[in-house]
Amino acid sequence: MAEPSQGPAGPEAIDLIASPGGPAGPGSLGEPASLGSPGEPASPGSLGEPASPGEPASPGSLGGEPAAPAAAPTTPPSRPSQTSLTAQASLTSLSSLTSLSSLTSLNSLSGHATAEPEQAPPRTGPALGEPERRMAWLMFLRTLVVSGVLGLSLWLSAAQAPTRASVWLLSSIIATTYLLNVFFGLLLRRGQAAARLAAWQIAGDLVINSLLVYITGGATSPYTFLFALTVVGAGALMYRRGALVVTLSSLGLIVVIAVLSWKGPSLLPMAAQLRPWEQTANEFARSLGINIGALIGVGALAVLFGDQLQRTAQSLASERRAVADLFTLHRDIVRSLTSGLITTDGAGAVLTVNATAAELLEVDPEAVTGAKIETLLPGISDLLGSDERSELRRVDLVLPRQGEPVTLGVSVSPLFDVRDEVIGRVVHFQDLTNLRRMEAHMRRAERLATVGQLAAGIAHEIRNPLASISGSVELLRQAPQASEDDRSLMTIVTREIERLNALITDLLDYANPRPMQPSTFDLATLLRETVQIAQQDRGEVELELHADGPLEITGDPSKLRQVIWNLVHNAKDAAREGGRHVTVRAQRSVASPGWLEVAVADDGPGMDPEVQKRIFDPFFTTKRKGTGLGLATCHGIVIDHRGRIDVKSAPGSGTVVLIQLPSSPAQAAAPLRTVGPTERIRRVTVDNVRRATGPLTKT
């Protein structure tokens, strides 16, 4: 190959180095700018040796003098000291390591500073949280390095009449790097495994680094520092093991590339112009040793960095898992509460609503977030307006609902933050409607027991003299001197005595009922027999029975027959006053397995709430000839069977009497699904009474 002339570089001059025959410019790769000098970009550090006498300055030479003319190669140019070269390489590698470490740490910390949404548990990703984020940073830094170093080389060589091969080489490497980054970025967004993508990226970096270093001078190439950056990247992505493997791989590749460049053939004309094979053995060993030593130092730091990063990642991953478990536990506790829970801020705006609260209040949790708590629980403002640091406060609130009002037991307590400052309120409440109903049943039962004891005593004291009166009147009626008018009056007295005796008998049965004689029988059959007898005297009333049999039950059949007979008889009397339909329905409970439901419905005039409250009280009746003991006796029989009897009625809408009975004594211990605020019994309508006794349904 022809020697270069003293003038400007010819067409065949290599553009990766300073042009021979002219001074190296301030930004040329032949003279690196001082590290840290303001206003000057630091040139890529070189681990290479200067060219032999008569050669152009190598890309990594630290000499600022121009190369000697090719026509007079007698005096070799001055060589830079190996100490300066080693310092340059070490400082460059350490600067790269520190920069990448800082960027990775800052990125991970910024990722942790972002608050997680309240509805989702904290992430539990490894290694400072997000390996995908660090991989994205690595691709970004790779783009910057390739664009900066190779782009600068391409720009500098443009002023030196570059060869077509060199331009093609640099442009191809830059384009390949961009394409690989785009390709790996797409794979990362599609959810590919981060560890696998990291390994492929590091492998690709090693291939590109090896190719670039080989064709730009081998051990004398200015781009050997790229191996150090790859080692640091491996430590950041694959921790200690990755840094160690990539360090050993880079050492092997540098040795192979140096040997091939020194002894092997040239693949491209550019490598031939650098003539690394013209180095002496000492020069070759020195340049290779510098590269190996610098890479070992960077690799050791990268291994330590990766080990510390892995330990930190494991610690943070463990802490994040603990936080996620705690978050899940708290969420499950709140979600599993059978009572309502609402949190508010200091102004009374709703922050969170659990599922039970939403069900009790019949609201959408998302729709009421931010609304005033007063709109959900009217009357709670008095509790919220008191001393904000006071202890727990309780009150009962009655919410209007269609049918029966809902009674809520509400307690309010302050909500504290980590600084023990009050930031809002915790409103805890539960549905007390069934409890209040049970309390009313208990009060009624106590009252009935007292009345029963009193009635038993009175009946006993009345029956004895009543028998004497009845006998005396009978003797007087049979006396010969009694007139027809006297006998007629005595007959009336005898009839009233018999009615009074029947009332006393009912009182005694109510106050001191006979013991139960339980047996297992089919409730559907008992209903059919009772309804069949009642149909004999139904008048203008339609009496229908719907029983899904067989319905086996353990109880006293005679007592339950008495209950059904009284209810059907009362329903017929009510239907004659405002309707003409009576429906009896029996079925297994859908909400409470093991329980049976019997409903007797009529389309009569119905009852107002005040009458419903006293319907089971003894001696309370709305009939002109009633004694007021029929429903009281039915109530006692149902309670003796460990069942429940309820009345649902409204003026003008008829009446439904619902009986719930356990199918066996063992089922009596099972929980009974009572009629709550979110349930209703279908009301009786004149047009379609058959729908009046449908099963309990959700509204």
C-alpha positions in Angstrom: 0.0 0.0 0.0 1.3 3.5 -0.9 2.6 5.6 1.9 0.6 8.7 2.8 1.8 12.0 1.5 2.5 15.1 3.6 -0.6 17.0 2.4 -4.2 16.5 3.5 -5.4 13.0 3.7 -6.1 11.3 0.5 -9.2 9.2 -0.4 -7.7 6.1 1.1 -6.9 7.6 4.5 -8.5 5.9 7.4 -11.1 8.2 9.0 -11.0 6.6 12.5 -7.7 8.4 13.2 -6.1 11.8 12.8 -5.1 12.4 9.3 -1.4 11.9 8.8 0.7 14.8 7.8 -1.4 17.3 9.8 -1.8 18.2 13.4 -4.5 16.4 15.4 -7.4 18.7 16.0 -8.7 19.5 19.4 -11.6 17.1 19.1 -9.8 14.4 17.2 -9.5 10.9 18.5 -5.8 11.2 18.3 -5.7 13.6 21.3 -8.2 12.9 24.1 -9.5 15.9 25.9 -8.6 16.1 29.6 -11.1 14.4 31.9 -13.4 16.9 33.5 -12.2 20.0 31.6 -15.1 22.4 31.1 -16.3 23.0 27.6 -14.5 20.0 26.1 -16.0 16.6 25.5 -14.0 13.8 26.9 -12.7 11.6 24.1 -13.2 7.9 24.5 -10.5 6.4 26.5 -8.1 4.2 24.6 -6.3 1.1 25.8 -4.3 1.0 22.5 -0.7 1.6 21.7 0.7 4.3 19.3 1.5 3.2 15.8 5.0 2.2 14.9 7.4 4.7 13.3 6.2 5.9 9.9 2.6 5.0 10.7 -0.2 7.4 11.3 -1.0 8.0 15.0 -3.2 5.3 16.3 -6.8 6.1 17.4 -5.9 5.9 21.1 -2.6 7.7 21.1 -2.2 10.4 23.7 0.4 12.4 21.8 -0.5 15.8 20.5 2.3 16.1 17.9 1.5 15.4 14.3 2.8 12.2 12.8 6.1 12.3 10.9 6.0 12.5 7.1 6.0 9.1 5.5 8.9 10.1 3.3 11.3 10.4 6.3 10.5 7.5 8.6 13.9 7.6 10.2 12.9 9.2 13.5 9.9 7.6 15.3 7.5 9.9 17.0 7.5 10.2 20.7 5.4 7.6 22.5 3.1 8.4 25.4 3.9 6.9 28.7 2.2 3.6 29.7 1.3 5.2 33.1 -0.6 7.9 31.4 -2.4 5.4 29.2 -3.3 3.2 32.1 -4.6 6.1 34.1 -6.7 7.2 31.2 -8.3 3.7 30.8 -8.9 3.3 34.5 -10.5 6.7 35.0 -12.8 6.1 32.0 -13.9 2.7 33.2 -14.5 3.9 36.8 -16.4 6.9 35.5 -18.6 4.7 33.5 -19.2 2.3 36.4 -20.1 5.2 38.8 -22.4 6.9 36.3 -24.3 3.7 35.5 -24.6 2.8 39.2 -25.9 6.2 40.1 -28.4 6.2 37.2 -29.7 2.7 38.2 -30.0 3.6 41.9 -31.8 6.9 41.1 -34.1 5.2 38.7 -35.0 2.5 41.2 -35.5 5.1 44.0 -37.8 7.2 41.8 -39.8 4.1 41.0 -40.3 3.5 44.8 -41.3 7.0 45.4 -44.5 6.6 43.4 -47.4 5.8 45.6 -49.3 2.6 44.8 -53.0 2.9 44.1 -55.1 2.2 47.2 -57.1 -0.6 45.4 -54.1 -2.6 44.4 -51.5 -4.2 46.6 -47.8 -3.0 46.4 -45.7 -4.6 43.7 -43.3 -7.4 44.7 -40.8 -7.2 41.8 -37.2 -8.1 42.4 -34.0 -6.0 42.3 -34.9 -2.5 43.4 -38.3 -3.3 42.3 -38.3 -3.2 38.5 -35.7 -5.0 36.3 -37.6 -4.0 33.2 -37.1 -0.3 34.1 -33.3 -0.9 34.5 -33.2 -2.7 31.2 -34.9 0.2 29.6 -32.3 2.5 31.1 -29.5 0.3 29.8 -31.0 0.5 26.3 -31.2 4.2 26.6 -27.5 4.5 27.8 -26.4 2.1 25.0 -28.0 4.4 22.5 -26.3 7.4 24.0 -22.9 5.8 24.0 -23.1 4.4 20.5 -24.5 7.7 19.1 -22.0 9.8 21.0 -18.8 7.8 20.4 -19.4 6.4 16.9 -21.3 9.4 15.8 -18.5 11.6 16.9 -16.0 9.4 15.0 -18.2 9.6 11.9 -18.4 13.3 12.2 -14.7 13.8 12.7 -13.9 11.5 9.8 -16.2 13.3 7.5 -13.7 16.2 7.4 -10.9 13.8 6.5 -12.2 12.3 3.2 -13.3 9.0 4.8 -13.3 5.7 3.0 -16.5 4.1 1.9 -15.9 1.1 4.1 -15.3 3.1 7.3 -18.5 5.1 6.8 -20.4 1.9 6.0 -19.0 0.3 9.2 -19.9 3.1 11.6 -23.3 3.7 10.1 -24.1 0.0 10.2 -23.1 -0.4 13.8 -25.2 2.7 14.8 -28.2 1.4 12.8 -27.9 -2.1 14.2 -27.8 -0.8 17.7 -31.0 1.3 17.1 -32.8 -1.7 15.5 -31.8 -4.0 18.4 -33.0 -1.5 21.0 -36.3 -1.2 19.2 -36.6 -5.0 18.9 -35.8 -5.6 22.5 -38.1 -2.8 23.6 -41.0 -4.4 21.8 -40.3 -7.7 23.4 -40.1 -6.1 26.8 -43.5 -4.4 26.3 -45.0 -7.7 25.2 -44.0 -9.2 28.6 -41.0 -11.3 27.7 -38.9 -12.5 30.6 -36.5 -9.7 31.6 -33.7 -12.1 32.5 -33.7 -13.8 29.1 -33.8 -10.4 27.3 -30.9 -9.2 29.4 -28.8 -12.2 28.5 -29.5 -11.7 24.8 -28.7 -8.0 25.0 -25.4 -8.5 26.7 -24.5 -11.2 24.2 -25.3 -8.8 21.4 -23.2 -6.1 23.0 -20.2 -8.5 23.2 -20.6 -9.5 19.5 -20.7 -5.8 18.4 -17.9 -4.8 20.7 -15.7 -7.7 19.4 -16.3 -6.8 15.8 -15.7 -3.1 16.3 -12.5 -3.7 18.3 -11.1 -6.3 15.9 -11.4 -4.1 12.8 -10.2 -0.9 14.5 -6.9 -2.2 15.7 -7.4 -5.0 18.2 -5.6 -4.3 21.4 -4.7 -0.8 20.1 -8.4 0.0 19.4 -9.9 3.1 21.1 -13.1 1.2 21.6 -12.0 -1.5 24.1 -13.6 0.5 26.9 -17.0 -0.8 25.5 -16.2 -4.1 27.0 -16.0 -2.4 30.4 -19.4 -0.8 29.9 -20.9 -4.1 29.0 -19.5 -5.7 32.2 -21.0 -2.9 34.2 -24.4 -3.4 32.5 -24.2 -7.1 33.1 -23.7 -6.4 36.8 -26.7 -4.1 36.9 -29.0 -6.6 35.1 -27.7 -10.0 36.1 -25.9 -9.2 39.4 -22.7 -10.9 40.5 -22.9 -14.0 38.4 -23.7 -12.1 35.3 -20.8 -9.6 35.9 -18.4 -12.5 36.5 -19.4 -14.4 33.4 -19.3 -11.3 31.1 -15.9 -10.3 32.6 -14.4 -13.7 31.8 -16.0 -13.7 28.3 -14.7 -10.2 27.6 -11.2 -11.2 28.7 -11.3 -14.2 26.4 -12.6 -12.1 23.5 -9.9 -9.4 24.0 -7.1 -12.0 24.1 -8.4 -13.7 20.9 -8.9 -10.4 19.1 -5.5 -9.2 20.1 -3.8 -12.4 18.9 -5.7 -12.4 15.6 -4.9 -8.7 15.0 -1.2 -9.3 15.8 -0.7 -12.5 14.0 -3.7 -13.1 11.9 -4.7 -11.8 8.4 -6.5 -8.6 7.9 -10.2 -8.8 7.1 -10.7 -5.1 6.1 -8.3 -2.6 4.6 -8.7 -0.4 7.6 -7.1 -2.9 9.9 -4.3 -3.2 7.4 -3.6 0.5 7.7 -3.3 0.3 11.5 -0.8 -2.6 11.2 -1.2 -4.0 14.8 0.9 -7.0 13.7 3.9 -4.8 13.3 4.1 -4.4 17.1 7.0 -6.0 18.9 6.3 -8.7 21.4 6.9 -6.3 24.3 4.6 -3.7 22.8 1.9 -6.4 22.2 2.3 -7.8 25.7 2.2 -4.3 27.2 -1.0 -3.2 25.4 -2.7 -6.5 26.0 -1.8 -6.4 29.7 -3.1 -2.9 30.1 -6.4 -3.9 28.6 -6.6 -7.1 30.7 -5.7 -5.3 33.9 -8.2 -2.5 33.3 -11.0 -5.0 32.5 -10.2 -7.1 35.5 -10.4 -4.0 37.7 -13.7 -3.0 36.2 -15.0 -6.6 36.4 -14.1 -6.8 40.1 -15.9 -3.6 40.9 -18.9 -4.8 38.8 -19.0 -8.1 40.7 -19.0 -6.2 44.0 -21.6 -3.8 42.6 -23.8 -6.7 41.4 -23.5 -8.6 44.7 -24.5 -5.5 46.7 -27.3 -4.8 44.2 -28.6 -8.4 44.5 -28.5 -8.2 48.3 -30.4 -5.0 48.2 -32.9 -6.4 45.7 -33.5 -9.5 47.8 -34.0 -7.3 50.9 -36.4 -5.0 49.2 -38.2 -7.8 47.6 -38.7 -9.4 51.0 -39.9 -6.1 52.4 -42.3 -5.5 49.5 -43.7 -9.0 49.9 -44.3 -8.3 53.6 -46.0 -5.1 52.7 -48.1 -6.7 50.1 -49.1 -9.5 52.5 -50.0 -6.9 55.1 -52.0 -5.0 52.6 -53.8 -8.1 51.5 -54.5 -9.1 55.1 -56.0 -5.7 55.9 -58.0 -5.7 52.7 -59.4 -9.2 53.5 -60.2 -8.1 57.0 -62.2 -5.1 55.8 -63.8 -7.1 53.1 -64.8 -9.9 55.5 -66.4 -7.7 58.0 -70.1 -8.4 58.4 -70.7 -4.8 59.5 -70.4 -1.6 57.5 -67.2 0.4 57.6 -66.8 3.9 56.1 -63.8 6.3 56.5 -64.1 10.0 56.0 -61.7 12.9 55.9 -61.8 15.8 58.3 -64.6 17.6 56.4 -66.9 14.5 56.4 -66.3 13.5 52.8 -66.4 9.7 52.2 -63.0 8.1 51.5 -63.7 4.4 51.5 -66.8 2.2 51.7 -66.6 -1.6 52.3 -68.9 -4.1 50.6 -71.2 -4.6 53.6 -71.7 -0.9 54.0 -72.6 -0.5 50.4 -75.1 -3.4 50.7 -76.7 -2.0 53.9 -77.0 1.5 52.5 -77.9 0.2 49.0 -75.3 2.4 47.3 -72.4 2.1 44.8 -69.1 2.5 46.6 -67.5 4.3 43.7 -70.4 6.6 43.2 -70.5 7.8 46.9 -66.7 8.4 47.2 -66.2 12.1 47.9 -69.9 12.6 49.0 -70.8 13.9 52.4 -71.4 11.2 55.0 -74.6 13.0 56.0 -76.2 12.0 52.7 -75.6 8.3 53.5 -76.4 8.4 57.2 -78.8 11.3 58.0 -78.4 12.4 61.6 -74.8 11.4 62.0 -73.6 15.0 61.9 -74.0 15.3 65.7 -71.5 12.6 66.2 -69.0 14.0 63.7 -69.3 17.5 65.2 -68.1 16.6 68.7 -64.5 16.6 70.0 -62.5 15.1 67.2 -60.1 13.2 69.6 -62.9 11.9 71.9 -63.4 8.2 72.3 -65.9 5.9 70.6 -69.4 7.3 70.4 -72.5 5.3 69.6 -76.0 6.0 68.4 -78.9 4.2 66.7 -80.1 5.6 63.4 -83.4 4.7 61.7 -83.2 4.8 57.9 -86.5 4.9 55.9 -86.9 2.0 53.6 -89.8 0.6 51.5 -91.7 -1.5 53.9 -89.9 -1.8 57.2 -87.4 0.9 58.4 -83.9 -0.2 59.0 -82.3 0.4 62.3 -78.5 0.9 62.3 -76.2 0.9 65.3 -73.6 3.4 64.4 -70.3 4.1 66.2 -67.8 6.8 65.3 -64.1 7.0 66.2 -61.3 9.3 65.1 -58.9 8.2 62.3 -55.3 8.8 63.1 -52.3 9.0 60.8 -48.7 7.9 61.5 -48.0 11.2 63.3 -51.0 10.5 65.7 -52.9 13.4 64.1 -56.6 13.1 63.5 -57.2 13.1 59.7 -60.8 11.9 59.6 -63.4 9.6 61.1 -64.0 5.8 61.1 -67.8 5.1 60.9 -68.7 1.6 61.9 -72.3 0.4 61.8 -74.4 -2.8 61.6 -77.9 -3.7 60.9 -79.8 -3.9 64.2 -83.3 -4.4 62.6 -83.4 -8.1 63.4 -82.0 -7.6 66.9 -84.6 -4.9 67.6 -87.3 -7.2 66.3 -86.0 -10.1 68.5 -86.0 -7.7 71.5 -89.6 -6.9 70.7 -90.4 -10.6 70.4 -88.8 -11.2 73.8 -90.7 -8.3 75.4 -93.9 -9.7 73.9 -93.1 -13.2 75.2 -92.4 -11.9 78.7 -95.6 -9.9 78.6 -97.5 -12.9 77.3 -96.0 -15.1 80.0 -97.1 -12.7 82.7 -100.6 -12.4 81.2 -100.8 -16.2 80.9 -100.0 -16.7 84.5 -102.5 -14.1 85.5 -105.1 -15.7 83.2 -104.5 -19.1 84.6 -105.2 -17.9 88.1 -108.3 -16.0 87.1 -109.6 -18.9 85.1 -109.2 -21.3 88.0 -111.0 -18.9 90.3 -113.8 -18.3 87.9 -114.4 -21.9 86.6 -115.4 -23.3 90.1 -118.2 -20.7 90.8 -119.2 -20.8 87.1 -120.0 -24.5 87.4 -122.2 -23.8 90.4 -124.0 -21.0 88.6 -124.5 -23.2 85.6 -126.0 -26.0 87.7 -128.2 -23.7 89.6 -129.6 -22.1 86.5 -130.3 -25.5 85.0 -132.3 -26.5 88.1 -134.3 -23.2 88.0 -135.1 -23.7 84.4 -136.5 -27.2 85.1 -138.7 -26.0 88.0 -142.5 -26.4 87.4 -143.3 -22.9 88.4 -140.9 -21.3 85.9 -142.6 -19.4 83.1 -141.7 -19.5 79.4 -140.1 -16.1 79.7 -138.0 -17.3 82.6 -136.9 -20.4 80.8 -135.9 -18.3 77.7 -133.8 -16.0 79.9 -132.2 -19.0 81.6 -131.4 -20.5 78.2 -129.5 -17.4 77.3 -127.7 -17.5 80.7 -126.7 -21.1 80.1 -125.4 -20.3 76.6 -123.3 -17.4 77.8 -122.0 -19.6 80.6 -120.9 -22.2 78.0 -119.2 -19.4 76.0 -117.5 -18.1 79.1 -116.4 -21.7 79.9 -114.9 -22.1 76.4 -113.0 -18.8 76.9 -111.7 -20.1 80.2 -110.6 -23.3 78.5 -108.8 -21.3 75.9 -107.1 -19.3 78.6 -106.0 -22.4 80.4 -104.7 -23.9 77.1 -102.8 -20.7 76.4 -101.4 -20.3 79.8 -100.7 -24.0 80.5 -100.6 -25.8 77.1 -100.4 -29.6 77.1 -96.9 -31.1 76.4 -95.9 -31.5 72.8 -96.1 -35.0 71.3 -93.6 -34.7 68.4 -93.6 -37.1 65.5 -92.3 -37.0 61.9 -95.0 -36.4 59.4 -95.6 -34.8 56.0 -96.5 -31.1 56.4 -97.9 -31.0 52.9 -100.5 -33.8 53.7 -101.5 -32.0 56.9 -102.0 -28.8 54.9 -104.2 -30.5 52.3 -106.4 -32.1 55.0 -106.8 -28.8 56.8 -107.5 -26.8 53.7 -110.0 -29.5 52.5 -112.0 -29.1 55.7 -111.9 -25.3 55.5 -113.1 -25.4 51.9 -116.4 -26.9 53.1 -117.4 -23.5 54.5 -115.6 -21.1 52.3 -118.6 -19.1 51.1 -117.6 -16.7 48.4 -113.8 -17.0 49.2 -111.5 -18.9 46.8 -109.1 -21.1 48.8 -106.0 -22.4 47.1 -103.1 -24.5 48.2 -99.7 -24.7 46.7 -97.4 -27.2 48.5 -94.2 -28.6 47.1 -94.3 -32.0 48.8 -93.3 -34.1 50.4 -92.3 -31.8 53.3 -91.2 -33.9 56.2 -91.1 -32.2 59.5 -90.7 -33.3 63.2 -93.3 -31.7 65.4 -96.7 -32.0 67.0 -99.2 -32.5 64.2 -102.3 -31.6 66.2 -100.8 -28.3 67.4 -99.6 -27.4 63.9 -103.0 -28.3 62.6 -104.5 -25.9 65.1 -102.1 -23.1 63.9 -103.0 -23.6 60.2 -106.7 -23.8 61.0 -106.7 -20.5 62.9 -104.7 -18.7 60.2 -106.9 -20.0 57.4 -110.0 -19.1 59.3 -108.7 -15.6 60.0 -107.7 -15.2 56.3 -111.2 -16.2 55.2 -112.8 -13.7 57.5 -110.5 -10.9 56.2 -111.1 -11.9 52.6 -114.8 -11.6 53.0 -114.4 -7.9 54.0 -112.5 -6.7 51.0 -111.6 -9.6 48.6 -112.2 -13.1 47.8 -108.9 -15.0 47.6 -106.9 -16.9 50.2 -103.7 -18.7 49.2 -101.7 -21.2 51.3 -98.2 -21.9 50.1 -95.7 -24.3 51.6 -92.1 -24.9 50.4 -88.5 -25.5 51.4 -86.6 -22.4 52.3 -84.2 -21.3 49.6 -82.2 -19.0 51.8 -82.1 -21.3 54.9 -81.6 -25.0 53.9 -83.3 -27.4 56.4 -86.2 -24.9 57.1 -89.7 -25.0 55.8 -91.9 -22.0 55.0 -95.7 -21.8 55.2 -97.4 -18.6 54.1 -101.1 -17.8 54.4 -102.2 -14.8 52.3 -105.4 -12.9 51.7 -106.5 -9.9 49.7 -108.5 -8.4 52.5 -108.4 -4.8 53.8 -105.0 -5.3 55.4 -103.7 -3.8 58.7 -102.0 -0.6 59.7 -98.6 -0.7 61.6 -100.1 -0.2 65.0 -102.4 -3.3 64.6 -99.4 -5.3 63.4 -97.4 -4.5 66.5 -100.2 -6.0 68.8 -101.4 -8.7 66.5 -100.0 -11.5 68.7 -101.0 -9.9 72.1 -103.5 -11.9 74.1 -107.0 -10.5 74.2 -106.3 -8.2 71.3 -108.7 -8.6 68.4 -110.3 -6.6 65.6 -113.3 -8.9 65.4 -116.6 -8.2 67.0 -116.9 -11.7 68.4 -113.2 -12.6 68.7 -111.4 -13.5 72.0 -108.0 -12.3 71.0 -106.3 -15.6 71.9 -106.2 -17.3 68.5 -103.0 -15.7 67.1 -101.5 -15.5 70.6 -101.9 -19.3 70.8 -100.5 -19.8 67.3 -97.5 -17.6 68.2 -96.8 -19.8 71.3 -97.1 -23.0 69.3 -94.7 -21.8 66.6 -92.2 -20.7 69.3 -92.4 -24.1 71.0 -91.4 -25.6 67.6 -88.4 -23.3 67.6 -89.8 -21.5 64.6 -90.8 -18.0 63.7 -94.0 -16.3 62.7 -94.2 -12.8 61.1 -97.0 -10.7 59.6 -96.6 -8.4 56.6 -99.5 -6.2 55.8 -100.5 -2.7 54.7 -103.9 -1.0 54.4 -105.5 -2.0 51.2 -102.8 -4.5 50.3 -103.9 -7.6 52.1 -102.0 -9.6 54.7 -99.4 -12.3 54.6 -98.6 -14.5 57.6 -95.3 -16.3 57.2 -94.3 -19.2 59.3 -90.7 -20.6 59.3 -90.2 -24.0 60.9 -87.1 -26.2 61.2 -87.6 -29.6 59.5 -86.0 -31.4 62.5 -84.7 -30.4 66.0 -81.2 -30.7 64.6 -82.0 -28.0 62.0 -83.3 -25.7 64.7 -79.7 -24.9 65.6 -78.9 -24.0 62.0 -78.9 -20.2 61.3 -82.2 -18.9 60.0 -82.2 -16.3 57.2 -84.5 -13.7 58.6 -86.3 -11.0 56.7 -83.8 -8.2 56.6 -83.7 -4.7 55.1 -82.7 -6.0 51.7 -85.4 -8.6 51.5 -89.2 -8.4 51.2 -92.2 -10.6 51.0 -94.3 -10.1 47.9 -97.3 -8.0 48.8 -100.8 -9.3 48.2 -102.6 -7.7 45.3 -106.3 -8.1 44.4 -105.5 -8.9 40.8 -103.1 -11.7 41.5 -103.1 -13.1 45.0 -101.2 -16.2 43.9 -98.0 -14.1 43.8 -98.5 -13.0 47.4 -96.9 -16.0 49.0 -93.8 -16.2 46.8 -90.4 -17.1 48.3 -88.2 -14.5 50.0 -86.5 -12.6 47.2 -83.7 -10.1 46.9 -84.6 -6.6 45.9 
